Amino acid sequence: MERLREILKTSVRPTVLDVGTGQGFFIKTLLEYLSSYEFIIGIDTKEEVLAKAREIHKNDRIKFISMDGENIHFEDNSMDIVCISNTLHHLPNKKKVLMEMKRVLKTNGFFIVNEMFCDNQSQKQLSHVQLHHLQGELDTLLDICHNKTFTMQQLTDIVEDIDLKIERIFEYNTSEEQAGETKPDEEVQMLDECFAALEIKLEKIKGFPEYGKYEAILNELKKELYNVGFFTASELMIVCKK
Ligand SMILES: C[S@@+](CC[C@H](N)C(=O)[O-])C[C@H]1O[C@@H](n2cnc3c(N)ncnc32)[C@H](O)[C@@H]1O
């Protein structure tokens, strides 16, 4: 991730917009690598996650606003950096959101796409991908847009489709990086947490005709994945310029 610092160091006191900010997780990452900033704004459509983000980031120059990425209320060419992290696969109309982000970005500004992907993952990382996709299927039944994660190629195609110049592209959080750092009991803990979250989702579809099918899938995965193990999926960082 030092690569991000190297790229961002040319941006002096930038104005920053993070779309689909959630609890501001990616803003936390940016703060590690930006040497300065004028202001950072995180937008999201869910007020409950924004409330949590405001509790986490108590800083006058970091603001969280309820706003739809499909209709961003900022002027054309007003931001030095726009970012979107782990949100693309949650969007019913991703091109509209990306075009809005491009509109508010200044010429030569940085457009950062950070996203987990589904291919080129190790066996342990595929546990994460599989469980994440299952979560997506349950969300879909609950009318929440949550598609499968993209392949690396699909992610670069998405960026090229809106006519951005790719400056740097790299994957991080690889299996090799985690192998030296993650202990077996941490893998078990991460699996426990994923299964607990999925149990909660499953409860929400009780009474749906699909309930039995997903209960069986979840039980099968519980038997299988504790033997396989668990690493979090590698992510792709694509840094572009307008
Ligand atoms: C998985 S979270 C990602 C949070 C954060 N960016 C991260 O990297 O951890 C996806 C977020 O996108 C938000 N979202 C979905 N559709 C949106 C839209 N049209 N405009 C703004 N935010 C949206 C969701 O509410 C959710 O908080």
The ligand as a MOL file (V3000), in Angstrom:
LIG
                    3D

  0  0  0     0  0            999 V3000
M  V30 BEGIN CTAB
M  V30 COUNTS 27 29 0 0 0
M  V30 BEGIN ATOM
M  V30 1 C -19.8760 -2.6680 1.3210 0
M  V30 2 S -20.1780 -1.0090 1.7090 0 CHG=1
M  V30 3 C -18.5720 -0.2970 1.4100 0
M  V30 4 C -18.2000 0.6660 2.5070 0
M  V30 5 C -16.8240 1.2800 2.3980 0
M  V30 6 N -16.6440 2.0560 1.1970 0
M  V30 7 C -15.7260 0.2460 2.5050 0
M  V30 8 O -14.8260 0.2130 1.6510 0
M  V30 9 O -15.7330 -0.5330 3.4830 0 CHG=-1
M  V30 10 C -21.1390 -0.3650 0.3480 0
M  V30 11 C -21.8310 0.9300 0.6990 0
M  V30 12 O -22.3750 1.5190 -0.4890 0
M  V30 13 C -23.5620 2.2100 -0.1170 0
M  V30 14 N -24.3510 2.5060 -1.3180 0
M  V30 15 C -25.0570 1.6330 -2.0820 0
M  V30 16 N -25.6500 2.2810 -3.1140 0
M  V30 17 C -25.2850 3.5920 -3.0090 0
M  V30 18 C -25.5530 4.7590 -3.7850 0
M  V30 19 N -26.3300 4.7240 -4.8790 0
M  V30 20 N -25.0220 5.9350 -3.3850 0
M  V30 21 C -24.2380 6.0060 -2.2740 0
M  V30 22 N -23.9510 4.9310 -1.5170 0
M  V30 23 C -24.4580 3.7410 -1.8620 0
M  V30 24 C -24.2190 1.2580 0.8760 0
M  V30 25 O -25.1830 1.9000 1.6750 0
M  V30 26 C -23.0090 0.7560 1.6650 0
M  V30 27 O -22.7840 1.5130 2.8280 0
M  V30 END ATOM
M  V30 BEGIN BOND
M  V30 1 1 1 2
M  V30 2 1 2 3
M  V30 3 1 2 10
M  V30 4 1 3 4
M  V30 5 1 4 5
M  V30 6 1 5 6
M  V30 7 1 5 7
M  V30 8 2 7 8
M  V30 9 1 7 9
M  V30 10 1 10 11
M  V30 11 1 11 12
M  V30 12 1 11 26
M  V30 13 1 12 13
M  V30 14 1 13 14
M  V30 15 1 13 24
M  V30 16 1 14 15
M  V30 17 1 14 23
M  V30 18 2 15 16
M  V30 19 1 16 17
M  V30 20 1 17 18
M  V30 21 2 17 23
M  V30 22 1 18 19
M  V30 23 2 18 20
M  V30 24 1 20 21
M  V30 25 2 21 22
M  V30 26 1 22 23
M  V30 27 1 24 25
M  V30 28 1 24 26
M  V30 29 1 26 27
M  V30 END BOND
M  V30 END CTAB
M  END
